[in-house]
Amino acid sequence: MDDNDRRKEPTPKDPWYYLLMVLVVLLPLTILFLLPGGGLYAGMLWFWLLLLLCFWFLLRILEGTVEAPVPHPLPAPRMLQEQEQPPVVREVMDIRVATEQPAGVQIFRGNLRESAAAVYQKLKQAFPSRTVPMVQEDEELGASILLLPKPVEEATMERPVRPWLHWLLFCLTILTTTFAGAAHQGINLLREPERFAVGLPYSMGLLAILGIHELGHYFTARRNDIRVTPPYFIPVPFALGTFGAFIQMRSPTENRRALFDVAVAGPLAGLVVAIPALFIGLRSSEVIPGEAAAAFGHMGGASVSSSVLFALVSKLSLGEALQYGHVLRLSPLAFAGWLGLFVTALNLLPIGQLDGGHIAHALFGRRVGDTIGAVAMWSLLLLAIFVWPGLTVWAIIVFFLAGRTTPPLNDLTPLTPGRQWLGYAAFVILGLILAPLPHSLWQTAGIHCPYM
């Protein structure tokens, strides 16, 4: 079969692919910001029409390349006879079904004769060069062993790194976050560029949190012999000045332990910076008491009791200065710290390729992890629609970009008890960030709770 008879395969997704999707998501918001005052209903109509158009465009991108007509159907998987099956596979598995795909991928299904870790090590030693073994869960027959030709794995996972692109995005993000930090203080740097220092506390604080988060992933991945890119920062010319950062894996994770370690390292590293930044920044934040707080409302202010962790850090930082009925007008550094908590919570959501999705996969396995991810995704969308509209943009981005987790090569060996407890602790942190302070605690702490 020549190339003209084959379906056109989607090309591997590079950072420009994901950046394009993010920009498409942001397009209707950009238009909304640029709309002149007045004509609110017309503006909202245009906004939703643009949003629907962007959804359609995103779906076209997510489909990859359009399939060309296929003159001849692709050959069906070929059954492998006993003499064609590698001896090492027959040694470690009671094979029930053995097939070979058109691309040369061999799949063996059945029950393992040994532990998944021992099976993977034997396969790895038996195929050291041009074949990549995988040990996966099989819903019907117990386990699957996949033997991937090295060119297939390399084409899927490994793509060139462009250092100039990382530095360009980082420098642009410094500019956009500095501009945003100054704008939050009522200063337009396009008109007063000499006052750029006003935006630096927010910019440097937020970029430190995002950068340390991604470096936590990066160095943990390198320690586990996983090839990864440096961080990609995402600049936006309005609102917060950035939509975060991410790294890409260039080689597969070997087991659940490596998947878990890389996933949990980022949020924990980010919190190491976010919590001190919030603690220090609160010292220079404005506490608005009593009737002034009621008149001030929550425009530009933060209700301390909207988060258990935020309330705890605020009380530790401000002590007696923070009393019942008070709200906070956050300083730029405190706002960066608060955003660090928010970004950590988003990343810990157990959805797809978010850090929490990888943690859930490593803790519970692929099937349970996917179920948890689907529930969490729909919960996020419902919260954005009915509880906090400000979450809508983030919910849309998560919906289109999270996808599904890529399974490790050995996806059957469970985590050690210590890592399991650390995974549960990560989800407890997620709850502490997202949950409001309970009534019984806010009264004791003497902090205003908007939910009671």
C-alpha positions as CSV (number, residue, x, y, z in Angstrom):
1,M,0.0,0.0,0.0
2,D,1.5,3.4,-1.0
3,D,1.1,6.7,0.8
4,N,-1.9,7.8,-1.3
5,D,-3.9,4.8,0.0
6,R,-3.4,5.7,3.6
7,R,-5.4,8.0,5.8
8,K,-3.6,11.2,6.6
9,E,-2.5,10.9,10.2
10,P,-2.7,13.9,12.6
11,T,0.8,15.4,13.1
12,P,2.2,15.6,16.6
13,K,1.1,18.7,18.5
14,D,3.8,21.3,19.1
15,P,3.6,24.3,21.5
16,W,2.2,26.5,18.7
17,Y,-0.8,24.1,18.4
18,Y,-1.7,24.6,22.1
19,L,-0.9,28.4,22.0
20,L,-3.2,28.7,19.0
21,M,-6.0,27.0,20.9
22,V,-5.5,29.3,23.9
23,L,-5.5,32.4,21.7
24,V,-8.7,31.2,20.0
25,V,-10.3,30.9,23.4
26,L,-9.2,34.4,24.3
27,L,-10.5,36.0,21.1
28,P,-14.1,36.6,22.2
29,L,-12.8,38.0,25.5
30,T,-10.5,40.3,23.7
31,I,-13.3,41.6,21.6
32,L,-15.5,42.0,24.7
33,F,-12.8,44.1,26.3
34,L,-12.5,46.3,23.2
35,L,-16.3,46.9,22.9
36,P,-17.2,50.5,23.6
37,G,-19.2,51.2,26.7
38,G,-23.0,50.9,26.3
39,G,-24.8,48.4,24.1
40,L,-24.4,45.8,26.7
41,Y,-26.9,43.3,25.3
42,A,-25.5,43.7,21.8
43,G,-22.0,43.2,23.2
44,M,-23.1,40.0,25.0
45,L,-24.7,38.8,21.7
46,W,-21.5,39.3,19.8
47,F,-19.6,37.7,22.6
48,W,-21.6,34.5,22.5
49,L,-21.6,34.3,18.7
50,L,-17.8,34.7,18.7
51,L,-17.5,32.1,21.5
52,L,-19.6,29.6,19.4
53,L,-17.4,30.3,16.4
54,C,-14.3,29.7,18.5
55,F,-15.7,26.4,19.8
56,W,-16.3,25.3,16.2
57,F,-12.8,26.3,15.2
58,L,-11.3,24.5,18.2
59,L,-13.1,21.3,17.4
60,R,-11.7,21.5,13.9
61,I,-8.2,21.9,15.3
62,L,-8.7,19.1,17.8
63,E,-9.7,16.8,15.0
64,G,-6.1,17.1,13.7
65,T,-5.9,17.0,9.9
66,V,-9.0,16.3,7.8
67,E,-9.1,12.7,6.6
68,A,-8.7,12.3,2.9
69,P,-10.8,9.8,1.0
70,V,-9.5,6.3,1.4
71,P,-9.6,4.3,-1.8
72,H,-8.8,1.1,0.0
73,P,-9.6,0.2,3.6
74,L,-6.7,-0.3,6.0
75,P,-5.8,-3.9,6.7
76,A,-7.3,-5.4,9.8
77,P,-5.0,-6.4,12.7
78,R,-3.3,-9.7,12.0
79,M,-3.4,-12.6,14.5
80,L,0.0,-13.7,15.6
81,Q,0.6,-17.5,15.6
82,E,2.4,-19.1,18.5
83,Q,5.7,-19.4,16.7
84,E,5.6,-15.6,15.9
85,Q,5.1,-14.6,19.6
86,P,8.3,-13.5,21.4
87,P,9.5,-16.2,23.9
88,V,9.9,-13.6,26.7
89,V,6.2,-12.6,26.3
90,R,5.1,-16.2,26.5
91,E,7.2,-16.6,29.6
92,V,5.6,-13.7,31.5
93,M,2.0,-13.9,30.2
94,D,-0.7,-16.5,29.7
95,I,-1.5,-15.2,26.3
96,R,-5.2,-15.3,25.2
97,V,-5.1,-13.0,22.2
98,A,-2.1,-11.9,20.2
99,T,-2.4,-9.4,17.3
100,E,-0.1,-7.2,15.2
101,Q,-1.4,-3.8,14.0
102,P,-0.6,-2.4,10.5
103,A,2.0,0.0,12.0
104,G,3.9,-3.0,13.5
105,V,2.6,-2.6,17.0
106,Q,2.2,-6.0,18.6
107,I,-0.5,-6.5,21.3
108,F,-0.7,-9.4,23.7
109,R,-3.7,-9.8,26.1
110,G,-4.0,-12.2,29.0
111,N,-3.0,-12.8,32.6
112,L,0.5,-12.0,33.9
113,R,2.4,-14.8,35.4
114,E,4.5,-12.4,37.6
115,S,4.2,-9.0,39.1
116,A,3.9,-6.1,36.6
117,A,7.2,-4.6,37.8
118,A,9.0,-7.9,37.2
119,V,7.3,-8.4,33.8
120,Y,8.3,-4.9,32.7
121,Q,11.9,-5.3,33.7
122,K,12.2,-8.6,31.8
123,L,10.6,-7.0,28.7
124,K,12.9,-4.0,28.9
125,Q,16.0,-6.2,29.1
126,A,14.7,-8.4,26.2
127,F,14.0,-5.4,23.9
128,P,16.8,-2.9,24.7
129,S,17.1,-1.1,21.3
130,R,14.4,-0.8,18.7
131,T,11.3,-1.8,20.7
132,V,9.5,-0.1,23.5
133,P,7.4,-2.4,25.8
134,M,4.3,-1.3,27.6
135,V,2.4,-3.1,30.4
136,Q,-1.2,-1.9,30.6
137,E,-4.5,-2.7,32.2
138,D,-7.0,-4.8,30.2
139,E,-10.6,-4.5,31.2
140,E,-11.5,-8.0,29.9
141,L,-8.4,-10.2,30.1
142,G,-6.5,-8.7,33.0
143,A,-3.4,-7.1,31.3
144,S,-2.0,-6.1,27.9
145,I,1.6,-6.1,26.7
146,L,2.3,-3.7,23.8
147,L,5.5,-3.8,21.8
148,L,6.0,-0.5,20.0
149,P,8.6,-0.1,17.3
150,K,11.0,2.6,18.4
151,P,10.3,4.9,15.4
152,V,6.6,4.9,16.3
153,E,7.3,5.9,19.9
154,E,9.8,8.5,18.8
155,A,7.4,10.1,16.3
156,T,4.8,10.3,19.0
157,M,6.8,11.6,21.9
158,E,10.0,13.3,20.7
159,R,10.0,16.7,18.9
160,P,12.7,19.3,18.7
161,V,13.1,22.0,21.4
162,R,13.4,25.7,20.3
163,P,15.2,27.6,23.1
164,W,14.5,31.0,21.5
165,L,10.8,30.4,21.7
166,H,11.0,29.8,25.5
167,W,12.9,33.0,26.1
168,L,10.7,35.0,23.8
169,L,7.5,33.9,25.6
170,F,9.1,34.5,29.0
171,C,10.2,38.0,28.1
172,L,6.7,38.8,26.7
173,T,5.1,37.5,29.8
174,I,7.3,39.8,31.9
175,L,6.0,42.7,29.9
176,T,2.4,41.7,30.0
177,T,2.4,40.9,33.7
178,T,4.2,44.1,34.5
179,F,1.6,46.0,32.5
180,A,-1.2,44.1,34.2
181,G,0.3,44.8,37.7
182,A,0.5,48.5,37.0
183,A,-3.0,48.5,35.5
184,H,-4.3,46.9,38.8
185,Q,-2.9,50.0,40.5
186,G,-4.6,52.4,38.1
187,I,-1.5,53.1,36.0
188,N,-1.4,52.8,32.2
189,L,2.2,52.1,31.3
190,L,1.5,53.0,27.7
191,R,1.0,56.6,28.9
192,E,3.4,56.5,31.8
193,P,6.2,54.0,31.0
194,E,8.5,55.5,33.5
195,R,6.3,54.1,36.3
196,F,6.9,50.4,35.3
197,A,8.3,49.6,38.8
198,V,4.7,49.8,40.1
199,G,3.9,46.6,38.3
200,L,7.0,44.7,39.2
201,P,5.9,43.3,42.6
202,Y,3.0,41.6,41.0
203,S,4.9,40.5,37.9
204,M,7.9,39.1,39.8
205,G,5.8,37.4,42.4
206,L,3.5,35.7,39.9
207,L,6.3,34.7,37.6
208,A,8.4,33.3,40.5
209,I,5.4,31.2,41.6
210,L,4.7,29.9,38.0
211,G,8.4,29.4,37.3
212,I,9.2,27.4,40.5
213,H,6.0,25.3,39.8
214,E,7.3,24.4,36.4
215,L,10.9,23.9,37.5
216,G,9.6,21.5,40.1
217,H,8.2,19.4,37.2
218,Y,11.3,19.9,35.1
219,F,13.9,18.8,37.6
220,T,11.8,15.9,38.9
221,A,11.3,14.7,35.4
222,R,15.1,14.9,34.7
223,R,15.8,13.0,37.9
224,N,13.5,10.2,36.5
225,D,15.3,10.2,33.1
226,I,12.3,11.8,31.4
227,R,13.1,14.2,28.6
228,V,11.1,17.4,29.0
229,T,11.1,20.9,27.5
230,P,11.9,24.1,29.5
231,P,8.7,26.0,30.6
232,Y,6.5,27.7,28.1
233,F,5.0,30.9,29.5
234,I,1.7,32.1,28.0
235,P,1.5,36.0,27.8
236,V,-1.8,37.7,27.3
237,P,-2.2,41.5,26.8
238,F,-5.0,42.1,29.3
239,A,-6.5,40.9,32.6
240,L,-3.9,38.9,34.6
241,G,-1.1,39.3,32.0
242,T,-0.6,35.5,31.6
243,F,-2.5,32.3,31.5
244,G,0.2,30.4,33.3
245,A,3.0,28.1,32.0
246,F,3.5,24.5,31.1
247,I,6.2,22.0,30.1
248,Q,6.0,19.2,27.6
249,M,7.3,15.7,28.1
250,R,9.5,14.4,25.2
251,S,9.7,10.8,26.4
252,P,7.2,8.5,28.2
253,T,7.1,8.0,32.0
254,E,8.3,4.5,32.9
255,N,5.8,3.8,35.7
256,R,3.2,5.3,38.0
257,R,5.8,6.3,40.5
258,A,7.6,8.6,38.0
259,L,4.2,9.9,36.7
260,F,3.2,10.7,40.3
261,D,6.5,12.3,41.3
262,V,6.6,14.6,38.3
263,A,2.9,15.6,38.8
264,V,3.0,16.4,42.5
265,A,6.4,18.2,42.5
266,G,5.0,21.3,40.6
267,P,2.1,22.2,42.9
268,L,4.2,21.6,46.1
269,A,7.1,23.7,44.7
270,G,4.7,26.5,43.7
271,L,3.1,26.6,47.2
272,V,6.5,27.0,48.7
273,V,6.7,30.4,47.0
274,A,3.0,31.3,46.9
275,I,2.3,31.0,50.6
276,P,5.3,33.2,51.7
277,A,4.4,35.7,48.9
278,L,0.8,35.9,50.2
279,F,2.0,36.1,53.8
280,I,4.4,39.0,53.2
281,G,2.1,40.7,50.7
282,L,-0.8,40.8,53.2
283,R,1.3,42.9,55.5
284,S,1.1,45.8,53.0
285,S,-2.6,45.1,52.1
286,E,-5.4,47.3,53.2
287,V,-7.8,46.0,55.8
288,I,-11.2,47.5,55.4
289,P,-13.3,47.2,58.6
290,G,-17.0,47.4,59.6
291,E,-19.4,49.7,57.8
292,A,-16.6,50.7,55.4
293,A,-16.3,47.1,54.3
294,A,-20.1,46.9,53.6
295,A,-19.9,50.1,51.5
296,F,-16.8,48.9,49.8
297,G,-18.3,45.5,49.0
298,H,-16.0,43.0,47.3
299,M,-15.1,45.0,44.3
300,G,-11.4,45.0,44.3
301,G,-11.3,43.3,47.6
302,A,-10.9,39.7,48.9
303,S,-13.2,38.0,51.3
304,V,-10.8,36.2,53.6
305,S,-13.2,33.3,54.4
306,S,-13.8,32.3,50.8
307,S,-10.9,29.8,51.3
308,V,-9.8,27.9,54.4
309,L,-6.1,28.2,53.5
310,F,-6.4,31.8,52.5
311,A,-8.1,32.5,55.9
312,L,-5.4,30.7,57.8
313,V,-2.6,32.5,56.1
314,S,-4.4,35.9,56.5
315,K,-4.9,35.4,60.2
316,L,-1.3,34.3,60.7
317,S,-0.1,37.3,58.8
318,L,-2.4,40.1,60.1
319,G,-3.3,38.7,63.6
320,E,-5.6,41.0,65.5
321,A,-5.8,43.5,62.7
322,L,-8.2,41.1,60.9
323,Q,-11.6,40.9,62.7
324,Y,-15.1,39.9,62.0
325,G,-16.6,41.7,59.0
326,H,-13.3,42.8,57.4
327,V,-12.4,42.5,53.8
328,L,-8.9,42.9,52.2
329,R,-7.7,45.1,49.4
330,L,-4.8,43.0,48.3
331,S,-1.4,44.5,47.6
332,P,0.2,43.5,44.3
333,L,2.4,40.9,45.9
334,A,-0.5,39.5,48.0
335,F,-2.6,39.4,44.8
336,A,0.2,37.4,43.1
337,G,0.2,35.0,46.1
338,W,-3.5,34.6,46.0
339,L,-3.3,33.8,42.3
340,G,-0.6,31.3,43.1
341,L,-3.1,29.5,45.4
342,F,-5.7,29.7,42.7
343,V,-3.4,28.3,40.0
344,T,-2.3,25.5,42.3
345,A,-5.9,24.6,42.9
346,L,-6.6,24.6,39.1
347,N,-3.6,22.4,38.5
348,L,-4.6,20.0,41.3
349,L,-8.0,19.3,39.8
350,P,-8.1,15.6,38.9
351,I,-8.7,16.2,35.2
352,G,-6.8,14.8,32.2
353,Q,-3.3,16.1,31.8
354,L,-3.5,18.6,34.7
355,D,-1.3,17.7,37.6
356,G,-4.2,16.4,39.6
357,G,-5.2,14.2,36.7
358,H,-1.8,12.6,36.6
359,I,-1.9,12.2,40.4
360,A,-5.4,10.5,40.2
361,H,-4.2,8.2,37.4
362,A,-1.1,7.2,39.4
363,L,-3.1,6.7,42.6
364,F,-6.2,4.9,41.3
365,G,-5.3,3.6,37.8
366,R,-6.5,4.7,34.3
367,R,-10.2,3.6,34.5
368,V,-10.9,5.1,37.9
369,G,-8.8,8.2,37.2
370,D,-10.8,8.8,33.9
371,T,-14.1,8.5,35.8
372,I,-12.9,11.0,38.5
373,G,-11.7,13.3,35.8
374,A,-15.1,13.3,34.0
375,V,-16.9,14.1,37.2
376,A,-14.5,16.9,38.1
377,M,-14.7,18.4,34.6
378,W,-18.5,18.6,34.7
379,S,-18.4,19.9,38.3
380,L,-16.0,22.7,37.2
381,L,-18.3,23.7,34.3
382,L,-21.4,23.7,36.5
383,L,-19.5,25.8,39.1
384,A,-18.6,28.3,36.4
385,I,-22.2,28.5,35.1
386,F,-24.1,28.7,38.4
387,V,-21.7,29.8,41.2
388,W,-18.7,31.9,39.9
389,P,-18.9,33.2,36.3
390,G,-15.3,34.4,36.6
391,L,-14.3,30.7,36.4
392,T,-15.8,30.3,32.9
393,V,-12.6,31.2,31.0
394,W,-10.5,28.8,33.0
395,A,-13.2,26.0,32.7
396,I,-13.2,26.4,28.9
397,I,-9.4,26.3,28.7
398,V,-9.3,23.2,31.0
399,F,-12.1,21.5,28.9
400,F,-10.2,21.9,25.6
401,L,-6.6,21.5,26.7
402,A,-6.6,19.0,29.5
403,G,-7.3,15.9,27.4
404,R,-6.5,12.5,28.8
405,T,-3.4,11.4,30.6
406,T,-0.7,9.5,28.7
407,P,-0.3,6.2,30.5
408,P,3.2,5.2,31.7
409,L,4.9,2.2,30.1
410,N,4.2,0.1,33.2
411,D,0.7,1.2,34.3
412,L,0.0,-1.7,36.6
413,T,2.5,-1.4,39.5
414,P,0.8,0.6,42.3
415,L,2.4,3.5,44.3
416,T,4.1,2.9,47.6
417,P,2.1,3.7,50.7
418,G,4.1,6.9,51.3
419,R,3.3,8.3,47.9
420,Q,-0.3,7.3,48.2
421,W,-0.6,9.4,51.4
422,L,1.2,12.3,49.7
423,G,-1.3,12.1,46.9
424,Y,-4.2,12.2,49.3
425,A,-2.5,15.2,51.0
426,A,-2.3,17.0,47.6
427,F,-6.1,16.6,47.2
428,V,-6.6,17.8,50.8
429,I,-4.6,21.0,49.9
430,L,-7.0,21.3,46.9
431,G,-9.9,21.2,49.3
432,L,-8.4,23.7,51.7
433,I,-7.9,26.2,48.8
434,L,-11.3,25.8,47.3
435,A,-13.5,25.3,50.4
436,P,-14.9,28.3,52.2
437,L,-14.2,28.6,55.9
438,P,-16.9,26.6,57.9
439,H,-19.3,28.6,60.1
440,S,-18.0,27.0,63.3
441,L,-14.4,28.1,62.5
442,W,-15.0,31.6,61.1
443,Q,-16.8,32.6,64.3
444,T,-13.9,31.4,66.4
445,A,-11.4,33.1,64.1
446,G,-13.4,36.3,64.1
447,I,-13.4,36.5,60.3
448,H,-16.2,37.5,57.9
449,C,-17.7,34.7,55.9
450,P,-19.8,35.7,52.8
451,Y,-21.5,32.3,52.7
452,M,-23.2,32.4,56.1
